[in-house]
């Protein structure tokens, strides 16, 4: 995943999550409820957006890495 100069809003991240939720493992889905209830920094919003972007098209190895990163971010914010 490359860097992006676009700042994604809380709503952008929520919409991207909703579009990809059916492809995410249940444990991560459960964590997102708490994630969306909290204020997040712009850096976190951008990173989560890009981890979710085209998640459904990623191969299993890439999904595993994204899952690991998403879980780490969400549990630590």
Biopython code that builds the backbone (N, CA, C, O; Angstrom):
import numpy as np
from Bio.PDB.StructureBuilder import StructureBuilder

atoms = [
    (1, "UNK", "N", (0.837, -1.176, 0.000)),
    (1, "UNK", "CA", (0.000, 0.000, 0.000)),
    (1, "UNK", "C", (0.880, 1.237, 0.000)),
    (1, "UNK", "O", (1.759, 1.378, 0.850)),
    (2, "UNK", "N", (0.654, 2.107, -0.924)),
    (2, "UNK", "CA", (1.420, 3.338, -1.002)),
    (2, "UNK", "C", (0.834, 4.406, -0.108)),
    (2, "UNK", "O", (-0.196, 4.215, 0.537)),
    (3, "UNK", "N", (1.517, 5.536, -0.086)),
    (3, "UNK", "CA", (1.002, 6.636, 0.712)),
    (3, "UNK", "C", (-0.026, 7.406, -0.100)),
    (3, "UNK", "O", (-0.016, 7.381, -1.331)),
    (4, "UNK", "N", (-0.900, 8.081, 0.601)),
    (4, "UNK", "CA", (-1.974, 8.841, -0.026)),
    (4, "UNK", "C", (-2.005, 10.218, 0.618)),
    (4, "UNK", "O", (-1.837, 10.352, 1.830)),
    (5, "UNK", "N", (-2.218, 11.222, -0.188)),
    (5, "UNK", "CA", (-2.248, 12.592, 0.331)),
    (5, "UNK", "C", (-3.653, 13.065, 0.678)),
    (5, "UNK", "O", (-3.841, 14.228, 1.033)),
    (6, "UNK", "N", (-4.632, 12.188, 0.581)),
    (6, "UNK", "CA", (-6.014, 12.559, 0.883)),
    (6, "UNK", "C", (-6.310, 12.227, 2.344)),
    (6, "UNK", "O", (-6.031, 11.122, 2.809)),
    (7, "UNK", "N", (-6.872, 13.188, 3.054)),
    (7, "UNK", "CA", (-7.321, 12.926, 4.417)),
    (7, "UNK", "C", (-8.748, 12.389, 4.355)),
    (7, "UNK", "O", (-9.639, 13.008, 3.772)),
    (8, "UNK", "N", (-8.941, 11.233, 4.966)),
    (8, "UNK", "CA", (-10.245, 10.588, 4.959)),
    (8, "UNK", "C", (-10.987, 10.912, 6.248)),
    (8, "UNK", "O", (-10.424, 10.855, 7.341)),
    (9, "UNK", "N", (-12.251, 11.249, 6.096)),
    (9, "UNK", "CA", (-13.079, 11.612, 7.249)),
    (9, "UNK", "C", (-13.547, 10.364, 7.988)),
    (9, "UNK", "O", (-13.435, 9.244, 7.490)),
    (10, "UNK", "N", (-14.068, 10.584, 9.176)),
    (10, "UNK", "CA", (-14.670, 9.507, 9.967)),
    (10, "UNK", "C", (-15.743, 8.819, 9.130)),
    (10, "UNK", "O", (-15.842, 7.592, 9.130)),
    (11, "UNK", "N", (-16.545, 9.604, 8.417)),
    (11, "UNK", "CA", (-17.612, 9.060, 7.580)),
    (11, "UNK", "C", (-17.048, 8.250, 6.416)),
    (11, "UNK", "O", (-17.610, 7.212, 6.068)),
    (12, "UNK", "N", (-15.944, 8.704, 5.804)),
    (12, "UNK", "CA", (-15.299, 7.935, 4.726)),
    (12, "UNK", "C", (-14.894, 6.554, 5.230)),
    (12, "UNK", "O", (-15.116, 5.545, 4.561)),
    (13, "UNK", "N", (-14.297, 6.525, 6.419)),
    (13, "UNK", "CA", (-13.831, 5.263, 6.991)),
    (13, "UNK", "C", (-15.019, 4.364, 7.310)),
    (13, "UNK", "O", (-14.969, 3.160, 7.060)),
    (14, "UNK", "N", (-16.081, 4.936, 7.857)),
    (14, "UNK", "CA", (-17.275, 4.144, 8.170)),
    (14, "UNK", "C", (-17.863, 3.539, 6.886)),
    (14, "UNK", "O", (-18.223, 2.362, 6.870)),
    (15, "UNK", "N", (-17.961, 4.320, 5.830)),
    (15, "UNK", "CA", (-18.509, 3.811, 4.568)),
    (15, "UNK", "C", (-17.624, 2.711, 3.986)),
    (15, "UNK", "O", (-18.125, 1.702, 3.488)),
    (16, "UNK", "N", (-16.307, 2.908, 4.051)),
    (16, "UNK", "CA", (-15.391, 1.881, 3.544)),
    (16, "UNK", "C", (-15.519, 0.612, 4.378)),
    (16, "UNK", "O", (-15.521, -0.494, 3.838)),
    (17, "UNK", "N", (-15.624, 0.773, 5.692)),
    (17, "UNK", "CA", (-15.820, -0.381, 6.577)),
    (17, "UNK", "C", (-17.114, -1.117, 6.207)),
    (17, "UNK", "O", (-17.114, -2.340, 6.069)),
    (18, "UNK", "N", (-18.193, -0.387, 6.051)),
    (18, "UNK", "CA", (-19.483, -1.010, 5.735)),
    (18, "UNK", "C", (-19.427, -1.766, 4.411)),
    (18, "UNK", "O", (-20.069, -2.805, 4.254)),
    (19, "UNK", "N", (-18.658, -1.241, 3.461)),
    (19, "UNK", "CA", (-18.528, -1.905, 2.164)),
    (19, "UNK", "C", (-17.708, -3.189, 2.263)),
    (19, "UNK", "O", (-17.893, -4.103, 1.459)),
    (20, "UNK", "N", (-16.809, -3.269, 3.233)),
    (20, "UNK", "CA", (-15.916, -4.416, 3.357)),
    (20, "UNK", "C", (-16.257, -5.339, 4.531)),
    (20, "UNK", "O", (-15.655, -6.405, 4.663)),
    (21, "UNK", "N", (-17.197, -4.958, 5.372)),
    (21, "UNK", "CA", (-17.489, -5.688, 6.615)),
    (21, "UNK", "C", (-17.757, -7.170, 6.394)),
    (21, "UNK", "O", (-17.319, -7.996, 7.195)),
    (22, "UNK", "N", (-18.456, -7.521, 5.341)),
    (22, "UNK", "CA", (-18.786, -8.933, 5.115)),
    (22, "UNK", "C", (-17.553, -9.781, 4.818)),
    (22, "UNK", "O", (-17.613, -11.006, 4.922)),
    (23, "UNK", "N", (-16.442, -9.156, 4.452)),
    (23, "UNK", "CA", (-15.216, -9.882, 4.125)),
    (23, "UNK", "C", (-14.247, -9.957, 5.307)),
    (23, "UNK", "O", (-13.274, -10.710, 5.269)),
    (24, "UNK", "N", (-14.515, -9.177, 6.350)),
    (24, "UNK", "CA", (-13.635, -9.122, 7.520)),
    (24, "UNK", "C", (-13.974, -10.233, 8.514)),
    (24, "UNK", "O", (-15.128, -10.649, 8.609)),
    (25, "UNK", "N", (-12.967, -10.716, 9.258)),
    (25, "UNK", "CA", (-13.250, -11.700, 10.305)),
    (25, "UNK", "C", (-14.139, -11.100, 11.397)),
    (25, "UNK", "O", (-14.043, -9.907, 11.686)),
    (26, "UNK", "N", (-14.990, -11.905, 11.994)),
    (26, "UNK", "CA", (-15.935, -11.442, 13.007)),
    (26, "UNK", "C", (-15.291, -10.706, 14.159)),
    (26, "UNK", "O", (-15.840, -9.710, 14.631)),
    (27, "UNK", "N", (-14.149, -11.163, 14.623)),
    (27, "UNK", "CA", (-13.478, -10.516, 15.747)),
    (27, "UNK", "C", (-13.116, -9.073, 15.458)),
    (27, "UNK", "O", (-13.209, -8.215, 16.336)),
    (28, "UNK", "N", (-12.707, -8.806, 14.238)),
    (28, "UNK", "CA", (-12.359, -7.434, 13.860)),
    (28, "UNK", "C", (-13.629, -6.606, 13.725)),
    (28, "UNK", "O", (-13.667, -5.446, 14.134)),
    (29, "UNK", "N", (-14.658, -7.198, 13.156)),
    (29, "UNK", "CA", (-15.932, -6.478, 13.033)),
    (29, "UNK", "C", (-16.415, -5.993, 14.398)),
    (29, "UNK", "O", (-16.882, -4.862, 14.531)),
    (30, "UNK", "N", (-16.303, -6.843, 15.398)),
    (30, "UNK", "CA", (-16.747, -6.473, 16.739)),
    (30, "UNK", "C", (-15.965, -5.273, 17.279)),
    (30, "UNK", "O", (-16.528, -4.423, 17.968)),
    (31, "UNK", "N", (-14.683, -5.205, 16.969)),
    (31, "UNK", "CA", (-13.839, -4.107, 17.457)),
    (31, "UNK", "C", (-14.211, -2.769, 16.832)),
    (31, "UNK", "O", (-14.029, -1.721, 17.451)),
    (32, "UNK", "N", (-14.724, -2.800, 15.622)),
    (32, "UNK", "CA", (-15.047, -1.546, 14.932)),
    (32, "UNK", "C", (-16.148, -0.755, 15.627)),
    (32, "UNK", "O", (-16.174, 0.471, 15.523)),
    (33, "UNK", "N", (-17.051, -1.416, 16.328)),
    (33, "UNK", "CA", (-18.104, -0.681, 17.042)),
    (33, "UNK", "C", (-17.485, 0.300, 18.026)),
    (33, "UNK", "O", (-17.897, 1.458, 18.096)),
    (34, "UNK", "N", (-16.509, -0.156, 18.777)),
    (34, "UNK", "CA", (-15.820, 0.706, 19.736)),
    (34, "UNK", "C", (-15.000, 1.754, 19.013)),
    (34, "UNK", "O", (-14.977, 2.914, 19.426)),
    (35, "UNK", "N", (-14.333, 1.371, 17.951)),
    (35, "UNK", "CA", (-13.504, 2.288, 17.171)),
    (35, "UNK", "C", (-14.308, 3.498, 16.715)),
    (35, "UNK", "O", (-13.847, 4.634, 16.831)),
    (36, "UNK", "N", (-15.504, 3.259, 16.198)),
    (36, "UNK", "CA", (-16.310, 4.353, 15.659)),
    (36, "UNK", "C", (-16.936, 5.241, 16.743)),
    (36, "UNK", "O", (-17.403, 6.338, 16.439)),
    (37, "UNK", "N", (-16.951, 4.793, 17.971)),
    (37, "UNK", "CA", (-17.505, 5.602, 19.060)),
    (37, "UNK", "C", (-16.494, 6.617, 19.590)),
    (37, "UNK", "O", (-16.865, 7.541, 20.313)),
    (38, "UNK", "N", (-15.225, 6.450, 19.238)),
    (38, "UNK", "CA", (-14.167, 7.319, 19.747)),
    (38, "UNK", "C", (-13.702, 8.297, 18.673)),
    (38, "UNK", "O", (-13.813, 8.035, 17.475)),
    (39, "UNK", "N", (-13.185, 9.419, 19.133)),
    (39, "UNK", "CA", (-12.524, 10.354, 18.221)),
    (39, "UNK", "C", (-11.204, 9.732, 17.802)),
    (39, "UNK", "O", (-10.506, 9.143, 18.628)),
    (40, "UNK", "N", (-10.855, 9.855, 16.534)),
    (40, "UNK", "CA", (-9.607, 9.297, 16.024)),
    (40, "UNK", "C", (-8.775, 10.395, 15.373)),
    (40, "UNK", "O", (-9.310, 11.366, 14.839)),
    (41, "UNK", "N", (-7.474, 10.225, 15.427)),
    (41, "UNK", "CA", (-6.593, 11.183, 14.757)),
    (41, "UNK", "C", (-6.723, 11.002, 13.249)),
    (41, "UNK", "O", (-7.186, 9.966, 12.773)),
    (42, "UNK", "N", (-6.311, 12.012, 12.517)),
    (42, "UNK", "CA", (-6.352, 11.930, 11.060)),
    (42, "UNK", "C", (-5.451, 10.806, 10.562)),
    (42, "UNK", "O", (-5.796, 10.107, 9.609)),
    (43, "UNK", "N", (-4.322, 10.635, 11.190)),
    (43, "UNK", "CA", (-3.376, 9.577, 10.809)),
    (43, "UNK", "C", (-4.020, 8.190, 10.939)),
    (43, "UNK", "O", (-3.877, 7.346, 10.054)),
    (44, "UNK", "N", (-4.722, 7.971, 12.040)),
    (44, "UNK", "CA", (-5.394, 6.682, 12.258)),
    (44, "UNK", "C", (-6.513, 6.477, 11.239)),
    (44, "UNK", "O", (-6.643, 5.396, 10.664)),
    (45, "UNK", "N", (-7.317, 7.513, 11.016)),
    (45, "UNK", "CA", (-8.401, 7.392, 10.032)),
    (45, "UNK", "C", (-7.849, 7.028, 8.659)),
    (45, "UNK", "O", (-8.388, 6.150, 7.984)),
    (46, "UNK", "N", (-6.777, 7.699, 8.245)),
    (46, "UNK", "CA", (-6.188, 7.420, 6.936)),
    (46, "UNK", "C", (-5.649, 5.997, 6.856)),
    (46, "UNK", "O", (-5.853, 5.310, 5.855)),
    (47, "UNK", "N", (-4.964, 5.553, 7.902)),
    (47, "UNK", "CA", (-4.391, 4.217, 7.875)),
    (47, "UNK", "C", (-5.476, 3.146, 7.834)),
    (47, "UNK", "O", (-5.376, 2.194, 7.060)),
    (48, "UNK", "N", (-6.503, 3.292, 8.652)),
    (48, "UNK", "CA", (-7.586, 2.301, 8.666)),
    (48, "UNK", "C", (-8.307, 2.291, 7.319)),
    (48, "UNK", "O", (-8.652, 1.225, 6.810)),
    (49, "UNK", "N", (-8.536, 3.464, 6.744)),
    (49, "UNK", "CA", (-9.178, 3.536, 5.431)),
    (49, "UNK", "C", (-8.392, 2.713, 4.411)),
    (49, "UNK", "O", (-8.969, 1.933, 3.654)),
    (50, "UNK", "N", (-7.083, 2.895, 4.400)),
    (50, "UNK", "CA", (-6.269, 2.206, 3.397)),
    (50, "UNK", "C", (-6.106, 0.714, 3.679)),
    (50, "UNK", "O", (-5.889, -0.067, 2.753)),
    (51, "UNK", "N", (-6.205, 0.316, 4.926)),
    (51, "UNK", "CA", (-6.201, -1.115, 5.231)),
    (51, "UNK", "C", (-7.504, -1.771, 4.765)),
    (51, "UNK", "O", (-7.515, -2.940, 4.380)),
    (52, "UNK", "N", (-8.584, -1.019, 4.804)),
    (52, "UNK", "CA", (-9.883, -1.533, 4.360)),
    (52, "UNK", "C", (-10.057, -1.468, 2.844)),
    (52, "UNK", "O", (-10.803, -2.259, 2.265)),
    (53, "UNK", "N", (-9.372, -0.531, 2.210)),
    (53, "UNK", "CA", (-9.529, -0.311, 0.775)),
    (53, "UNK", "C", (-9.166, -1.577, -0.001)),
    (53, "UNK", "O", (-8.072, -2.120, 0.153)),
    (54, "UNK", "N", (-10.094, -2.035, -0.832)),
    (54, "UNK", "CA", (-9.927, -3.225, -1.668)),
    (54, "UNK", "C", (-9.546, -4.467, -0.857)),
    (54, "UNK", "O", (-8.878, -5.369, -1.362)),
    (55, "UNK", "N", (-9.973, -4.499, 0.386)),
    (55, "UNK", "CA", (-9.711, -5.662, 1.250)),
    (55, "UNK", "C", (-10.201, -6.947, 0.591)),
    (55, "UNK", "O", (-9.518, -7.971, 0.611)),
    (56, "UNK", "N", (-11.391, -6.876, 0.010)),
    (56, "UNK", "CA", (-12.002, -8.062, -0.590)),
    (56, "UNK", "C", (-11.186, -8.626, -1.751)),
    (56, "UNK", "O", (-11.333, -9.800, -2.093)),
    (57, "UNK", "N", (-10.331, -7.811, -2.358)),
    (57, "UNK", "CA", (-9.543, -8.262, -3.505)),
    (57, "UNK", "C", (-8.149, -8.753, -3.115)),
    (57, "UNK", "O", (-7.419, -9.284, -3.952)),
    (58, "UNK", "N", (-7.786, -8.579, -1.868)),
    (58, "UNK", "CA", (-6.456, -8.980, -1.403)),
    (58, "UNK", "C", (-6.357, -10.502, -1.295)),
    (58, "UNK", "O", (-7.346, -11.188, -1.039)),
    (59, "UNK", "N", (-5.127, -11.018, -1.499)),
    (59, "UNK", "CA", (-4.933, -12.457, -1.321)),
    (59, "UNK", "C", (-4.886, -12.775, 0.175)),
    (59, "UNK", "O", (-4.846, -11.868, 1.006)),
    (60, "UNK", "N", (-4.892, -14.046, 0.506)),
    (60, "UNK", "CA", (-4.988, -14.461, 1.913)),
    (60, "UNK", "C", (-3.817, -13.955, 2.757)),
    (60, "UNK", "O", (-4.010, -13.577, 3.913)),
    (61, "UNK", "N", (-2.633, -13.943, 2.205)),
    (61, "UNK", "CA", (-1.465, -13.456, 2.937)),
    (61, "UNK", "C", (-1.618, -11.967, 3.252)),
    (61, "UNK", "O", (-1.335, -11.526, 4.366)),
    (62, "UNK", "N", (-2.066, -11.204, 2.265)),
    (62, "UNK", "CA", (-2.276, -9.765, 2.452)),
    (62, "UNK", "C", (-3.396, -9.521, 3.461)),
    (62, "UNK", "O", (-3.280, -8.635, 4.307)),
    (63, "UNK", "N", (-4.468, -10.288, 3.383)),
    (63, "UNK", "CA", (-5.566, -10.141, 4.339)),
    (63, "UNK", "C", (-5.095, -10.408, 5.758)),
    (63, "UNK", "O", (-5.473, -9.694, 6.686)),
    (64, "UNK", "N", (-4.272, -11.433, 5.929)),
    (64, "UNK", "CA", (-3.764, -11.759, 7.261)),
    (64, "UNK", "C", (-2.950, -10.591, 7.829)),
    (64, "UNK", "O", (-3.074, -10.266, 9.009)),
    (65, "UNK", "N", (-2.133, -9.971, 7.005)),
    (65, "UNK", "CA", (-1.335, -8.823, 7.450)),
    (65, "UNK", "C", (-2.238, -7.633, 7.772)),
    (65, "UNK", "O", (-2.043, -6.957, 8.782)),
    (66, "UNK", "N", (-3.218, -7.380, 6.919)),
    (66, "UNK", "CA", (-4.153, -6.282, 7.179)),
    (66, "UNK", "C", (-4.945, -6.542, 8.462)),
    (66, "UNK", "O", (-5.153, -5.628, 9.259)),
    (67, "UNK", "N", (-5.382, -7.776, 8.660)),
    (67, "UNK", "CA", (-6.121, -8.123, 9.879)),
    (67, "UNK", "C", (-5.271, -7.852, 11.111)),
    (67, "UNK", "O", (-5.743, -7.269, 12.087)),
    (68, "UNK", "N", (-4.029, -8.276, 11.059)),
    (68, "UNK", "CA", (-3.112, -8.068, 12.181)),
    (68, "UNK", "C", (-2.959, -6.573, 12.468)),
    (68, "UNK", "O", (-3.012, -6.150, 13.623)),
    (69, "UNK", "N", (-2.774, -5.791, 11.431)),
    (69, "UNK", "CA", (-2.581, -4.347, 11.604)),
    (69, "UNK", "C", (-3.870, -3.672, 12.091)),
    (69, "UNK", "O", (-3.827, -2.841, 12.998)),
    (70, "UNK", "N", (-5.001, -4.021, 11.498)),
    (70, "UNK", "CA", (-6.280, -3.451, 11.943)),
    (70, "UNK", "C", (-6.546, -3.750, 13.406)),
    (70, "UNK", "O", (-6.933, -2.867, 14.170)),
    (71, "UNK", "N", (-6.337, -4.989, 13.788)),
    (71, "UNK", "CA", (-6.573, -5.380, 15.177)),
    (71, "UNK", "C", (-5.660, -4.607, 16.115)),
    (71, "UNK", "O", (-6.103, -4.141, 17.164)),
    (72, "UNK", "N", (-4.402, -4.467, 15.754)),
    (72, "UNK", "CA", (-3.453, -3.731, 16.585)),
    (72, "UNK", "C", (-3.891, -2.276, 16.740)),
    (72, "UNK", "O", (-3.914, -1.748, 17.852)),
    (73, "UNK", "N", (-4.233, -1.637, 15.639)),
    (73, "UNK", "CA", (-4.637, -0.217, 15.677)),
    (73, "UNK", "C", (-5.889, -0.046, 16.525)),
    (73, "UNK", "O", (-5.924, 0.790, 17.428)),
    (74, "UNK", "N", (-6.906, -0.830, 16.238)),
    (74, "UNK", "CA", (-8.191, -0.653, 16.904)),
    (74, "UNK", "C", (-8.111, -0.937, 18.393)),
    (74, "UNK", "O", (-8.768, -0.268, 19.191)),
    (75, "UNK", "N", (-7.319, -1.915, 18.768)),
    (75, "UNK", "CA", (-7.188, -2.229, 20.197)),
    (75, "UNK", "C", (-6.357, -1.197, 20.956)),
    (75, "UNK", "O", (-6.433, -1.123, 22.182)),
    (76, "UNK", "N", (-5.573, -0.408, 20.243)),
    (76, "UNK", "CA", (-4.655, 0.523, 20.895)),
    (76, "UNK", "C", (-5.022, 1.989, 20.723)),
    (76, "UNK", "O", (-4.213, 2.861, 21.041)),
    (77, "UNK", "N", (-6.211, 2.280, 20.231)),
    (77, "UNK", "CA", (-6.629, 3.688, 20.135)),
    (77, "UNK", "C", (-7.649, 4.004, 21.197)),
    (77, "UNK", "O", (-8.123, 5.137, 21.281)),
]
sb = StructureBuilder()
sb.init_structure("model")
sb.init_model(0)
sb.init_chain("A")
sb.init_seg("    ")
for serial, (resi, resn, name, xyz) in enumerate(atoms, 1):
    if name == "N":
        sb.init_residue(resn, " ", resi, " ")
    sb.init_atom(name, np.array(xyz, "f"), 0.0, 1.0, " ", f" {name:<3s}", serial, name[0])
structure = sb.get_structure()
